[in-house]
Amino acid sequence: MDRDALKRAAAERAVAEVTSGMVIGLGSGTTAEIAVALLGEKVAAGLQIMGIATSERTASLARSLGIALTDFAAHPQLDLAIDGADQVELGTLNLIKGLGGALLREKIVAAATRRMIVIVDQGKLVPKLGGQTPLPVEITSFGWPSTLERLAAAGYRPILRQTGGQPFVTDGGNHIADCAIVTIADAARLQADLHAIVGVVETGLFIGMAAKVVVGGPQGVEELTR
C-alpha cells in the first residue's frame, strides 16, 4: 500500500467513530483533509454534525463539502477532534505538530475537545520526538528577529519558515520558527522552557492530548491508546 492508502485507511477508522449530533474538531494537513473529505461524504448521506476548523484551508474545504461550521462561542467544548501529526512518540503518544503551519489553532481545538483521535501512517511513529523532524514554534511577527535570537541563544537552532522568499504567516498573523532538536528527552520541560521565551506564542508539542492514535500500516490499521 502507498502512503496515501495508509492515511485513508486510518482516516476511515477514525471517522467511523463520528455520530450525528456531534461537534467535531476538523484538523489540518493532508491526512486530516482525507478525514474531512470522508466526513463530507457521510454528511451528504445524512450525517448531521457541526465542525470547528483548525485552519482557513480546512474551513474552506469543509464548506465546499457541505459540513456546517460553528465556533467556540456557540460550542465551547467539542465532542471529538480528528487530526494528523508529524511525529507520534510510542508509549506516551506525545506529538509534534505544526509542519502545516496551523499548530496554534490545532492546539486550541485539542484542548477544548473531550477526545482527540490522531490519524497517521506508520512512518510517523518514533521512539523519541525530535531528530529529523523540526519542532515548529509559533512566534509573534512583531520583533521576530529578537525572538529568533533568543531561541538560538537557548540552543534550539531555529530557522524562520519562509514561503516565496517572505516569512510564512499563520492564520493568526504570526510566524513560525522551525527548531532543530536532536532528541526531546523531556517534552514537558522543553515546552515550559520555550513558553518562557518572550515572543513565543505556542509550540508544536502536544503533550497528553491524544486519546487514541490510529495508525495505517502495511499489515492493516492499528490503534494505540495511552
BAFI-3210 file (N, C-alpha, C; in Angstrom, 3 decimals, decimal comma, padded with zeros to 6 digits):
// residues 226
n [1|2|3|4|5|6|7|8|9|10|11|12|13|14|15|16|17|18|19|20|21|22|23|24|25|26|27|28|29|30|31|32|33|34|35|36|37|38|39|40|41|42|43|44|45|46|47|48|49|50|51|52|53|54|55|56|57|58|59|60|61|62|63|64|65|66|67|68|69|70|71|72|73|74|75|76|77|78|79|80|81|82|83|84|85|86|87|88|89|90|91|92|93|94|95|96|97|98|99|100|101|102|103|104|105|106|107|108|109|110|111|112|113|114|115|116|117|118|119|120|121|122|123|124|125|126|127|128|129|130|131|132|133|134|135|136|137|138|139|140|141|142|143|144|145|146|147|148|149|150|151|152|153|154|155|156|157|158|159|160|161|162|163|164|165|166|167|168|169|170|171|172|173|174|175|176|177|178|179|180|181|182|183|184|185|186|187|188|189|190|191|192|193|194|195|196|197|198|199|200|201|202|203|204|205|206|207|208|209|210|211|212|213|214|215|216|217|218|219|220|221|222|223|224|225|226]
n.u [000,840|000,474|001,535|-000,639|-002,812|-002,508|-002,927|-005,601|-006,858|-006,446|-007,838|-010,462|-011,056|-011,044|-013,068|-015,262|-016,076|-017,611|-020,749|-024,152|-025,091|-022,821|-020,201|-017,420|-013,891|-012,029|-009,200|-005,987|-003,849|-002,548|-003,396|-005,482|-007,209|-008,134|-009,778|-011,687|-012,807|-013,985|-015,856|-017,428|-018,621|-020,212|-021,899|-023,276|-024,712|-026,461|-025,527|-025,482|-023,673|-021,590|-018,806|-015,616|-013,076|-009,525|-007,963|-007,929|-007,839|-008,841|-011,401|-012,456|-012,459|-014,262|-016,659|-017,062|-017,793|-020,178|-020,262|-021,409|-020,268|-019,229|-018,589|-016,488|-017,903|-020,522|-020,185|-018,336|-017,076|-015,939|-017,024|-015,381|-012,178|-010,442|-007,347|-004,133|-000,607|002,858|004,874|004,667|005,153|006,019|004,415|004,068|002,422|002,755|003,018|004,462|003,407|002,480|003,932|002,425|001,668|-000,445|-000,488|-001,223|-004,059|-004,785|-003,960|-005,578|-008,087|-007,611|-007,307|-009,850|-011,506|-013,355|-012,279|-009,411|-008,563|-005,865|-004,630|-002,415|000,183|002,286|004,923|005,166|005,575|007,704|010,464|011,381|010,607|011,624|014,778|015,030|012,717|011,713|010,922|008,157|007,701|005,528|005,749|005,538|004,903|005,736|008,798|010,169|012,886|014,347|013,154|013,895|016,645|016,745|015,778|017,818|019,996|019,303|019,881|018,323|018,480|016,959|015,114|013,704|010,609|009,850|008,072|007,950|010,112|009,504|008,676|006,781|003,337|001,049|-002,424|-003,200|-001,685|000,953|004,480|006,589|009,079|011,209|012,594|015,599|016,042|017,808|017,127|014,225|014,163|012,692|009,682|007,742|009,261|010,755|008,695|007,810|010,134|010,335|007,977|008,657|010,199|010,262|008,046|007,407|004,588|003,213|003,915|004,795|004,544|002,457|001,268|000,129|-002,376|-003,540|-005,992|-006,251|-004,371|-004,574|-003,219|-002,126|-000,855|001,242|000,272|-002,294|-004,747|-003,912|-004,601|-003,531|-003,413|-003,282]
n.v [-001,199|002,266|005,434|007,252|005,545|004,268|006,394|006,954|004,617|004,781|007,159|006,432|004,635|006,336|008,198|006,583|006,682|008,881|010,287|011,313|014,575|015,317|017,686|018,469|018,657|019,750|018,767|019,880|019,616|016,997|014,352|014,792|016,156|014,154|012,810|014,830|014,955|012,409|012,716|014,622|013,076|011,428|013,323|014,140|011,865|011,971|012,278|014,277|016,810|019,294|021,415|022,602|024,284|023,914|025,496|028,030|026,906|024,319|025,031|026,132|023,863|022,238|023,723|023,541|020,934|020,774|020,642|021,834|024,674|025,859|027,789|028,608|030,209|029,365|026,660|025,747|023,411|020,525|017,424|015,563|015,477|015,218|014,729|015,051|014,215|015,101|013,728|010,894|009,867|006,758|004,947|007,249|008,724|011,382|014,268|015,797|018,556|020,841|021,293|021,941|024,480|025,248|025,086|026,524|026,976|024,310|023,323|024,739|023,699|021,003|021,200|021,798|019,688|016,675|014,231|013,376|012,118|010,913|010,593|008,747|007,622|004,713|005,560|007,809|007,172|007,218|006,411|008,439|011,886|014,449|014,722|014,196|015,533|018,816|020,972|022,900|026,261|028,709|032,157|035,660|038,022|040,599|041,874|039,555|038,918|039,312|037,425|035,116|035,225|034,835|032,227|030,910|031,463|029,917|027,465|026,128|026,140|027,650|028,140|030,549|030,032|030,238|031,404|031,704|033,412|035,154|035,727|033,089|033,309|032,667|031,631|033,124|035,375|035,237|034,193|031,315|029,513|027,008|024,608|022,842|020,007|017,469|015,189|014,958|014,749|015,353|016,327|017,932|019,654|020,969|022,262|024,065|025,600|026,797|028,320|030,211|032,007|035,223|036,359|033,945|032,238|029,738|026,198|023,330|021,024|018,568|017,484|014,761|014,943|013,376|010,989|008,669|007,032|006,357|004,166|003,697|000,958|-001,412|-003,898|-003,439|-001,557|-000,105|000,558|002,777|003,486|005,557]
n.w [000,000|-000,779|000,703|000,771|000,682|003,116|004,859|004,270|005,128|007,894|008,409|007,738|009,801|012,028|011,409|011,518|014,119|014,450|015,133|014,491|015,590|016,879|017,686|015,906|015,867|013,234|011,681|010,292|007,371|005,188|005,858|007,690|006,019|004,386|006,168|006,588|004,046|003,937|005,977|004,750|002,753|004,349|005,503|003,247|002,910|004,986|007,615|010,512|011,650|013,272|012,669|013,860|012,458|012,128|010,586|008,009|005,507|005,948|006,794|004,442|002,809|004,234|004,039|001,277|001,070|002,287|005,059|008,065|009,801|013,018|016,038|018,920|020,645|020,459|020,941|023,317|024,106|022,446|020,977|019,745|018,218|015,179|013,850|012,212|012,591|012,861|014,103|016,267|019,487|020,625|023,199|025,078|023,446|022,899|020,787|017,834|016,088|013,455|011,116|008,978|009,559|011,224|013,977|016,347|016,291|016,040|018,515|020,277|019,609|020,244|023,002|023,761|023,290|024,060|023,331|021,466|018,414|016,657|013,423|011,472|009,195|009,347|009,265|010,836|013,451|016,251|018,468|020,170|020,323|017,981|016,316|012,862|012,247|012,504|015,315|015,269|016,234|017,111|016,687|017,562|014,963|015,288|016,168|015,513|014,739|017,118|018,815|017,471|017,859|020,630|020,823|019,451|021,127|023,266|022,334|020,435|017,700|015,609|012,551|010,546|009,119|005,683|002,784|-000,632|-000,486|001,548|005,030|006,408|007,125|009,623|010,068|012,197|011,985|012,775|012,853|012,087|013,727|012,933|014,837|015,364|017,045|018,436|020,097|022,002|025,175|027,459|027,118|028,389|029,997|028,027|026,675|028,657|028,962|026,448|026,367|028,182|026,855|025,649|023,180|022,082|021,030|020,888|020,991|018,958|020,381|021,522|024,309|026,079|024,905|022,912|022,789|021,420|018,886|015,550|013,361|010,109|008,486|006,617|007,350|008,025|009,952|013,013|016,442|018,899|022,326|025,272]
ca.u [000,000|001,232|001,279|-001,981|-003,746|-002,378|-003,600|-007,051|-007,312|-006,503|-008,914|-011,742|-011,287|-011,362|-014,357|-016,305|-016,498|-018,430|-022,184|-024,959|-025,230|-021,518|-019,411|-016,148|-012,731|-011,548|-007,772|-005,340|-002,817|-003,006|-004,132|-006,735|-008,093|-008,788|-010,877|-012,723|-013,481|-014,838|-016,991|-018,291|-019,410|-021,224|-022,880|-024,115|-025,578|-027,422|-024,915|-025,680|-022,621|-021,057|-017,363|-014,766|-011,890|-008,261|-007,278|-008,798|-007,870|-009,790|-012,736|-012,890|-012,753|-015,490|-017,800|-017,272|-018,352|-021,472|-020,153|-021,752|-019,233|-019,660|-017,450|-016,398|-018,939|-021,709|-019,830|-017,027|-016,467|-016,200|-017,173|-014,293|-011,324|-009,670|-006,249|-002,928|000,577|004,128|005,528|003,975|006,098|005,469|004,296|003,413|001,556|003,023|003,066|004,915|002,527|002,740|004,648|001,477|001,525|-001,712|-000,355|-001,924|-005,482|-004,901|-003,837|-006,784|-009,140|-007,268|-007,529|-011,279|-012,301|-013,417|-011,363|-008,677|-008,054|-004,812|-004,514|-001,098|000,718|003,248|006,198|005,180|005,848|009,115|010,688|011,518|010,348|012,780|015,532|014,933|011,533|011,900|009,825|007,647|007,376|004,869|006,266|004,890|005,559|006,397|010,048|010,585|014,336|014,789|012,705|014,742|017,935|016,590|015,687|019,155|020,840|018,920|020,395|017,292|018,826|015,730|015,124|012,421|009,956|009,563|007,365|008,136|011,134|008,998|008,299|005,481|002,392|-000,008|-003,778|-003,298|-000,818|002,261|005,494|006,980|010,491|011,390|013,753|016,242|016,391|018,180|016,231|013,458|014,151|011,646|008,828|007,080|010,257|011,056|007,556|007,850|011,277|010,006|006,952|009,284|010,915|009,410|007,790|006,870|003,133|002,843|004,853|004,207|004,482|001,117|001,613|-001,023|-003,624|-004,108|-006,608|-006,037|-003,677|-004,940|-002,035|-002,252|000,392|001,120|-000,473|-003,633|-004,896|-003,630|-004,990|-002,685|-004,034|-002,459]
ca.v [000,000|003,509|006,228|007,817|004,477|004,051|007,521|006,806|003,522|005,312|008,157|005,731|004,086|007,435|008,788|005,635|006,988|010,089|010,044|012,518|015,410|015,679|018,835|017,828|019,450|019,335|019,037|020,419|018,747|016,064|013,218|015,308|016,525|012,915|012,594|015,828|014,511|011,278|013,278|015,248|012,015|010,986|014,409|014,053|010,695|012,191|012,526|015,653|017,234|020,638|021,357|023,769|024,025|024,354|026,400|028,584|025,928|023,275|025,631|026,234|022,504|021,781|024,408|023,013|019,588|020,852|020,455|023,068|025,116|026,620|028,421|028,315|030,949|028,501|025,321|025,850|022,086|019,666|016,006|014,767|016,130|014,289|015,496|014,298|014,575|014,950|012,637|010,329|009,148|005,499|004,862|008,431|009,310|012,797|014,571|017,038|019,012|022,209|021,471|022,570|025,884|025,544|024,476|027,247|026,636|022,878|023,076|025,278|022,694|019,800|021,473|022,011|018,519|015,576|013,187|013,686|010,967|011,290|009,616|008,825|006,394|004,079|006,272|008,925|006,662|007,321|006,099|009,717|013,033|015,227|014,133|014,822|016,390|020,008|021,351|024,228|027,154|029,901|033,359|036,875|038,660|041,779|041,575|038,164|038,679|039,207|036,128|034,103|035,283|034,216|030,784|030,448|031,538|028,799|026,235|025,412|026,200|027,977|028,682|031,175|029,425|031,206|030,963|032,696|034,371|036,000|034,939|032,428|033,928|031,746|032,191|034,079|036,512|035,032|033,475|030,031|029,156|025,556|024,376|021,539|019,428|016,088|014,303|015,638|013,796|015,735|017,219|018,904|020,657|021,764|023,145|025,129|026,467|027,580|029,302|031,256|032,920|036,318|036,318|032,630|032,153|028,350|025,220|022,183|019,869|018,240|016,547|014,194|015,385|012,337|009,863|007,484|007,225|005,329|004,046|002,894|000,270|-002,459|-005,043|-003,009|-000,405|-000,392|001,625|002,942|004,314|005,761]
ca.w [000,000|-000,753|001,900|000,724|001,032|004,560|005,501|004,095|005,987|009,253|008,463|007,724|011,133|012,935|011,033|011,908|015,483|014,426|015,050|014,342|016,763|017,413|017,234|015,572|015,512|011,914|011,648|009,095|006,816|004,156|006,422|008,247|004,914|003,951|007,121|006,313|002,824|004,301|006,716|003,759|002,128|005,311|005,615|002,042|003,068|006,057|008,920|010,963|012,562|013,101|012,800|014,098|011,644|012,713|009,653|006,972|004,416|006,328|006,798|003,053|002,349|004,895|003,420|-000,076|001,208|002,944|006,501|008,762|010,732|014,176|016,703|020,351|021,373|020,481|021,425|023,965|024,204|021,300|021,304|019,170|017,229|014,346|013,275|011,927|013,381|012,154|014,830|017,432|020,336|021,110|024,649|025,643|022,414|022,705|019,356|017,211|015,034|013,034|009,848|008,070|009,917|011,915|015,300|017,413|016,242|016,306|019,952|020,914|019,390|021,010|024,416|024,005|022,917|025,018|022,855|020,240|017,675|015,718|012,337|010,844|008,628|010,245|009,232|011,784|014,787|016,634|019,884|020,856|019,464|017,559|015,219|011,544|012,195|013,339|016,197|014,938|017,340|016,584|017,342|017,089|013,822|015,825|016,854|015,310|014,757|018,505|019,322|016,842|018,554|021,944|020,598|019,080|022,321|024,136|021,736|019,694|016,263|014,868|011,190|010,258|007,952|004,638|001,588|-001,685|-000,095|002,615|006,206|006,407|008,051|010,023|010,030|013,288|011,723|013,386|012,079|012,665|013,794|012,970|015,694|015,187|018,343|018,103|020,831|023,046|026,282|028,416|026,334|029,264|030,390|026,836|026,424|029,654|028,650|025,248|026,724|028,989|025,968|025,191|021,747|021,720|021,187|021,165|020,446|018,280|021,271|022,028|025,382|026,771|024,278|022,048|023,482|020,580|017,614|014,580|012,501|008,904|008,162|005,587|007,870|008,384|010,841|014,436|017,346|020,074|023,357|026,473]
c.u [000,875|000,799|-000,125|-003,023|-003,701|-003,094|-005,114|-007,591|-007,431|-007,650|-010,283|-012,071|-011,702|-012,750|-015,516|-016,827|-017,394|-019,898|-022,925|-025,113|-023,913|-021,013|-017,977|-015,070|-012,129|-010,093|-007,286|-004,241|-003,409|-003,828|-005,473|-007,716|-008,790|-009,981|-012,016|-013,510|-014,423|-016,057|-017,973|-019,179|-020,528|-022,306|-023,828|-025,098|-026,520|-026,842|-025,067|-024,641|-022,353|-019,560|-016,756|-013,435|-010,645|-007,461|-008,282|-008,909|-008,877|-011,220|-013,290|-013,268|-014,071|-016,727|-018,107|-017,930|-019,692|-021,442|-020,418|-020,669|-019,845|-018,441|-017,510|-017,413|-020,200|-021,421|-018,431|-016,327|-016,897|-016,329|-015,956|-013,498|-010,545|-008,602|-005,089|-001,804|001,806|005,013|004,629|004,992|005,430|005,464|003,534|002,308|001,652|003,307|003,942|003,952|002,965|003,526|003,738|001,170|000,283|-001,672|-001,126|-003,406|-005,702|-004,841|-005,040|-007,932|-008,869|-007,548|-009,009|-012,129|-012,286|-012,438|-010,693|-008,154|-007,057|-004,674|-003,184|-000,822|001,864|004,581|006,293|005,481|007,340|009,278|010,828|011,263|011,642|013,478|015,356|013,706|011,744|010,697|009,365|007,299|006,772|005,313|005,554|005,652|006,280|007,664|010,584|012,102|014,886|014,377|013,559|016,108|017,849|016,489|017,055|020,082|020,544|019,325|019,421|017,480|017,598|016,013|013,746|011,826|009,598|008,758|007,479|009,144|010,720|008,656|006,902|004,594|001,271|-001,370|-003,976|-002,387|000,569|003,236|005,799|008,496|010,578|012,700|014,281|016,714|016,612|017,253|015,535|013,279|013,015|010,762|008,175|008,045|010,594|009,917|007,555|008,973|010,984|008,975|007,534|010,035|009,943|009,286|007,264|005,379|002,726|003,883|004,091|004,223|003,054|001,297|000,344|-002,357|-004,300|-004,680|-006,339|-005,266|-004,029|-003,863|-002,346|-000,910|000,163|000,294|-001,899|-003,619|-004,725|-004,060|-004,087|-003,405|-003,080|-003,048]
c.v [001,249|004,340|006,808|006,781|004,195|005,155|007,365|005,706|003,994|006,306|007,490|005,175|005,189|007,993|007,866|005,912|008,218|009,711|011,374|013,248|015,873|017,012|018,334|018,867|018,903|019,748|019,578|019,467|017,685|014,907|013,666|015,669|015,304|012,627|013,572|015,429|013,342|011,745|013,964|014,237|011,558|012,044|014,382|012,892|010,820|012,422|014,003|016,002|018,716|020,559|022,687|023,462|024,604|025,244|026,931|027,624|024,821|023,807|025,721|024,871|022,020|022,427|023,830|021,642|019,577|020,596|021,789|023,409|025,939|027,259|028,134|029,096|030,113|027,144|025,367|024,508|021,234|018,223|015,195|015,648|015,055|015,093|014,556|014,700|014,364|013,893|012,195|009,525|007,897|005,479|006,039|008,966|010,836|013,055|015,773|017,325|020,406|022,388|022,080|024,014|026,247|025,145|025,198|026,887|025,147|022,602|023,621|024,280|021,448|019,992|021,566|020,778|017,449|014,469|013,650|012,385|011,474|010,188|009,832|007,546|005,928|004,833|007,419|008,483|006,699|006,922|007,347|010,840|013,760|014,583|014,899|015,722|017,610|020,235|022,752|025,004|028,416|031,117|034,586|037,454|039,933|041,349|040,182|037,969|038,531|037,867|035,009|034,060|034,617|032,694|030,196|030,429|030,398|027,446|025,469|025,447|026,503|028,469|029,272|030,543|030,516|030,559|032,063|033,767|035,318|035,136|034,347|033,083|032,932|032,417|033,219|035,285|036,417|034,382|032,147|029,875|027,640|025,265|022,954|021,031|017,933|015,090|015,104|014,647|014,066|016,781|018,292|020,009|021,556|022,736|024,331|026,118|027,356|028,660|030,452|032,279|033,972|036,275|034,982|032,607|030,745|027,433|024,087|020,914|019,702|017,118|016,075|014,555|014,302|011,205|008,558|007,902|006,044|005,310|003,160|002,287|-000,823|-003,662|-004,690|-001,809|-000,857|000,811|001,615|003,853|004,458|004,986]
c.w [000,000|000,446|001,914|001,116|002,538|005,334|005,420|005,007|007,431|009,403|008,501|009,105|012,105|012,664|011,412|013,319|015,572|014,280|014,958|015,672|017,345|016,865|017,106|015,301|014,234|011,765|010,322|008,631|005,914|004,722|006,981|007,140|004,330|004,861|006,875|005,058|003,103|005,097|005,771|003,057|003,062|005,520|004,419|002,132|004,262|007,438|009,283|012,035|012,354|013,354|013,200|013,426|012,295|011,775|008,645|005,800|004,714|006,327|005,383|002,494|002,946|004,275|002,041|-000,055|001,933|004,434|007,190|009,779|011,855|014,815|018,194|021,168|021,507|021,111|022,051|024,157|023,024|021,766|020,878|018,220|016,484|013,635|012,974|012,865|012,520|012,802|015,973|018,218|020,899|022,636|025,222|024,756|022,393|021,232|019,065|016,077|014,603|011,757|008,791|008,421|010,700|013,386|016,397|017,433|016,509|017,812|020,714|020,784|020,227|022,493|024,762|023,724|023,999|024,639|021,571|019,640|016,640|014,679|011,616|010,066|009,525|010,323|010,217|013,219|015,079|018,099|020,735|019,867|019,125|016,374|013,928|011,406|013,078|014,235|015,821|016,205|016,743|017,393|016,784|015,907|014,260|016,585|016,620|015,258|016,180|019,114|018,759|017,521|019,925|021,827|020,265|020,289|023,291|023,552|020,873|018,173|015,384|013,451|010,936|009,011|006,945|003,517|000,545|-001,324|001,014|003,834|006,068|007,463|008,351|009,895|011,135|013,132|012,332|012,407|012,767|012,593|013,896|013,692|015,532|016,541|018,129|018,779|021,920|024,189|027,251|027,741|027,197|029,685|029,210|026,551|027,390|029,351|027,448|025,571|027,553|028,144|025,436|023,667|021,261|022,026|021,603|020,533|019,769|019,102|021,799|023,035|026,085|026,167|023,447|022,904|022,742|019,329|016,715|013,511|011,309|008,548|007,140|006,039|008,266|009,319|012,285|015,263|018,574|021,052|024,525|027,641]
res [m|d|r|d|a|l|k|r|a|a|a|e|r|a|v|a|e|v|t|s|g|m|v|i|g|l|g|s|g|t|t|a|e|i|a|v|a|l|l|g|e|k|v|a|a|g|l|q|i|m|g|i|a|t|s|e|r|t|a|s|l|a|r|s|l|g|i|a|l|t|d|f|a|a|h|p|q|l|d|l|a|i|d|g|a|d|q|v|e|l|g|t|l|n|l|i|k|g|l|g|g|a|l|l|r|e|k|i|v|a|a|a|t|r|r|m|i|v|i|v|d|q|g|k|l|v|p|k|l|g|g|q|t|p|l|p|v|e|i|t|s|f|g|w|p|s|t|l|e|r|l|a|a|a|g|y|r|p|i|l|r|q|t|g|g|q|p|f|v|t|d|g|g|n|h|i|a|d|c|a|i|v|t|i|a|d|a|a|r|l|q|a|d|l|h|a|i|v|g|v|v|e|t|g|l|f|i|g|m|a|a|k|v|v|v|g|g|p|q|g|v|e|e|l|t|r]
***
